[in-house]
């Protein structure tokens, strides 16, 4: 099952639902099959770990937990707001991602 997503690693996104609503962060991991996304410094969970030979010191570790992709939207730095994404085909057949709120803003190539 090969699912495409319009959000890529390194994009800046804003959370539109849940307890982290309104916060902006950078995408660390995208899992298209599970429809999950991990955002830097958002949705922090505490993980209680036991000492192991690999990790000598146990304790409480904090790390990012994945969101559902439907709970985030791409963030337009210039407009300071969320925007949907569309694909635009340029001359030569190259596809680029474009924000709906500001069509002149072209993101990296797909």
N, C-alpha and C positions, 0 to 999 in steps of 0.2 A: 504494500500500500504506500504509494509515493504521493504525499500531499505537499503542495507548495504553499508557502506563506509569504505575505508581503512585508513581514517584519524580519529583518536580518540581524545577525550578531554585530554589535557596535552601534546600532541605531539608538537615538534618544527617544524614549517613550514616556507617556504620562499615564498614570493609573486612573481609570474612569469608574471603577467599582471596588467595593471592599473597604477594609479598614485603612488601607494605604492610599485611599482616593485623593487625587490632586497632587500627588508627589511625582517628581520627574527623576528618571534615572537612565543609565546606559545598559543595554542588553548584553548579558554575559553568555547565555546559552539559549538556543531555540531548539525545541524538540517537536518537529512538525507532525509526527505520527501520533504523539500523545496530546497535541495541541496545548503544550505547556511552554512557558518562557520564564527565564530567571533574570531578574533585574538587580543591578549592583546596589547594595545597601538598602534594599526594600524587602519587605516580608521576611524579616529576620526571625528565626526560630532558635530555641535553645535545645541543644542535643546533649544528653547526659551519657558520657562514655566511660567505660571501664578501662583501666590500664591494660595494655597489651604489649607484646614484645616490640611491635612496630611503633606504638604510641605509648611510651613509658609512663607518661603522666596522664591520668584520667582527669575527669572533671566536666565542667559545663562548657561546651563549645557553642559559639553563636555562628550561624551561617544563613545564607539566603535560601529561601524555599521557593519552588516554582509557582507561578501564577497561571491561570487559564489565559490563553492568548486573547480571548474575547474581552478580558478585563483591561486591556491596554490599547492605546492608540499612538501612532507616531506623533511626535511633538515638533512643531514648527518653531525654531529658535527666533526667526525674524518676527513672526506674528505673536509669539508667546501663547500659543493655544494648540489644542489637539486638532488633527486633521486626518481624513480618510486618505487612502492611497489608490492611485490608478496606474495602469501600465500604459506607456505611450511608445509607439514604434517610430523611431527616427528613420531618416533616409539611410538606406543601406541595410535595413532590417534589424538594427540594434534596438533592444528594448531597454527603457529606463523607467524608474519609478518616479511618479510626480504626485505632489500633494494636491488635494482637491481645493483647499482654501486659497492656495497661492500657486496657480498653474505654472508660473515662471520658474518656480523653485524645483529644479531637477536634482534628484538624489543620485547616488552611485548606480552604476549599471548592474543589471540582473545577471 
